[in-house]
Amino acid sequence: MDIITVNGLRKKYGRVTALDGVDFGVNEGEIYGIIGPDGAGKTTLFRILATLLLADAGSATVDGLDVVADYREVRRRIGYMPGRFSLYQDLTVEENLNFFASIFGSSVESNYAMVAGIYSHLERFRTRRAGKLSGGMKQKLALCCALIHAPRVLFLDEPTTGVDPVSRKEFWTMLEKLRRDYGITVLVSTPYMDEAAWCDRISLVQGGRIMQTDTPDGIRARFSSRLFSVRSVAMHRLMTDLKACPSVTSSFAFGDCYHVTLDERAGIGELQCELAACGQGDAVIERIPPTVEDCFMSLMQRHDVAE
Ligand SMILES: Nc1ncnc2c1ncn2[C@@H]1O[C@H](COP(=O)(O)OP(=O)(O)OP(=O)(O)O)[C@@H](O)[C@H]1O
């Protein structure tokens, strides 16, 4: 049975549509990612599920409870880590943890086992004010505070935004361990498409809508075009030249190269010739498998065309 259900959620702020009919379900013990750029509606969705905001239409349940009618009980069963830093900056590490335990009528001692692995990274800073911790340490403390009342479901809104790559990896490893050891269900949002790999399933969101839901591999398998990476010496004008090539159907910058799809009748040979005609004869073209980011870009393009 789904431990989180979301049916037709809609939310507007004045004339801005933040959620435009969102549906999905999360299985118990799943790590489920909501992946999309700034403004996609992730925070609005998380605030509704965390019972902090009312939707205009639609419904949602967590652990079988309605997020509006049963909001008090929902709050007891969830841990919520909002996007922006949620801790008390002037309280120390241990004061923050004690405070969050006490508001749930719990104590740090009673649930310590669940946070012990994460707290061990923070122990030597326990008398330091939260405001003086590094980004990665703040993130770990916020996770401990969200967990200290032993919730069944964790809502983590962009927990890794602004955190260095090493801390990001550490964080995802911690989530995996929590799921394995305690069967906790995690709904997590991120703008970083590469973090899809840590999730069992993902929904790709944009403009308040889910464009696609599947496992990360399933999403990649649905990419229907052939994808190529293109590099050249004259990278500064490669984008303009690619746009001028008749066989190119899409191109976007990806790290130190461009990712390009071609008309179904064209191949590397045609593109090589078209680029050579623009003075890009030395361009290096390689067929590559799609990443989740490629899938996202392609879905966005399709949605733009449809609208
Ligand atoms: N209180 C508000 N008043 C007006 N517009 C809002 C409000 N909160 C969010 N929005 C708008 O609703 C849309 C969705 O915002 P939301 O914060 O849910 O997205 P997000 O994916 O979490 O992005 P971000 O990472 O930037 O917070 C955006 O266009 C945003 O500008």
The ligand as an SDF file (V2000), in Angstrom:
LIG
                    3D

 31 33  0  0  0  0  0  0  0  0999 V2000
    4.1590   32.8160   -1.0920 N   0  0  0  0  0  0  0  0  0  0  0  0
    4.1930   32.9170   -2.4200 C   0  0  0  0  0  0  0  0  0  0  0  0
    3.6040   33.9550   -3.0660 N   0  0  0  0  0  0  0  0  0  0  0  0
    3.6310   34.0520   -4.4060 C   0  0  0  0  0  0  0  0  0  0  0  0
    4.2340   33.1540   -5.2330 N   0  0  0  0  0  0  0  0  0  0  0  0
    4.8410   32.1160   -4.6430 C   0  0  0  0  0  0  0  0  0  0  0  0
    4.8670   31.9340   -3.2140 C   0  0  0  0  0  0  0  0  0  0  0  0
    5.5560   30.8050   -2.9410 N   0  0  0  0  0  0  0  0  0  0  0  0
    5.9510   30.2900   -4.1250 C   0  0  0  0  0  0  0  0  0  0  0  0
    5.5200   31.0720   -5.1430 N   0  0  0  0  0  0  0  0  0  0  0  0
    5.7110   30.8120   -6.5890 C   0  0  0  0  0  0  0  0  0  0  0  0
    5.1550   29.5260   -6.8650 O   0  0  0  0  0  0  0  0  0  0  0  0
    5.9840   28.8110   -7.7790 C   0  0  0  0  0  0  0  0  0  0  0  0
    6.4390   27.5090   -7.1350 C   0  0  0  0  0  0  0  0  0  0  0  0
    7.2750   27.8290   -6.0490 O   0  0  0  0  0  0  0  0  0  0  0  0
    7.9250   26.7320   -5.0770 P   0  0  0  0  0  0  0  0  0  0  0  0
    8.7020   27.4710   -4.0280 O   0  0  0  0  0  0  0  0  0  0  0  0
    6.8840   25.7830   -4.6250 O   0  0  0  0  0  0  0  0  0  0  0  0
    8.9050   25.9870   -6.0960 O   0  0  0  0  0  0  0  0  0  0  0  0
   10.2810   25.2110   -5.8200 P   0  0  0  0  0  0  0  0  0  0  0  0
   10.3580   24.1440   -6.8470 O   0  0  0  0  0  0  0  0  0  0  0  0
   10.3660   24.8010   -4.4020 O   0  0  0  0  0  0  0  0  0  0  0  0
   11.3670   26.2810   -6.1390 O   0  0  0  0  0  0  0  0  0  0  0  0
   12.4420   26.9770   -5.1500 P   0  0  0  0  0  0  0  0  0  0  0  0
   13.5450   25.9830   -5.0460 O   0  0  0  0  0  0  0  0  0  0  0  0
   12.8090   28.2110   -5.9040 O   0  0  0  0  0  0  0  0  0  0  0  0
   11.7210   27.2290   -3.8520 O   0  0  0  0  0  0  0  0  0  0  0  0
    7.1230   29.7400   -8.1430 C   0  0  0  0  0  0  0  0  0  0  0  0
    6.7570   30.4200   -9.3140 O   0  0  0  0  0  0  0  0  0  0  0  0
    7.1680   30.7090   -6.9640 C   0  0  0  0  0  0  0  0  0  0  0  0
    7.6770   31.9590   -7.3650 O   0  0  0  0  0  0  0  0  0  0  0  0
  1  2  1  0
  2  3  1  0
  2  7  2  0
  3  4  2  0
  4  5  1  0
  5  6  2  0
  6  7  1  0
  6 10  1  0
  7  8  1  0
  8  9  2  0
  9 10  1  0
 10 11  1  0
 11 12  1  0
 11 30  1  0
 12 13  1  0
 13 14  1  0
 13 28  1  0
 14 15  1  0
 15 16  1  0
 16 17  2  0
 16 18  1  0
 16 19  1  0
 19 20  1  0
 20 21  2  0
 20 22  1  0
 20 23  1  0
 23 24  1  0
 24 25  2  0
 24 26  1  0
 24 27  1  0
 28 29  1  0
 28 30  1  0
 30 31  1  0
M  END
$$$$
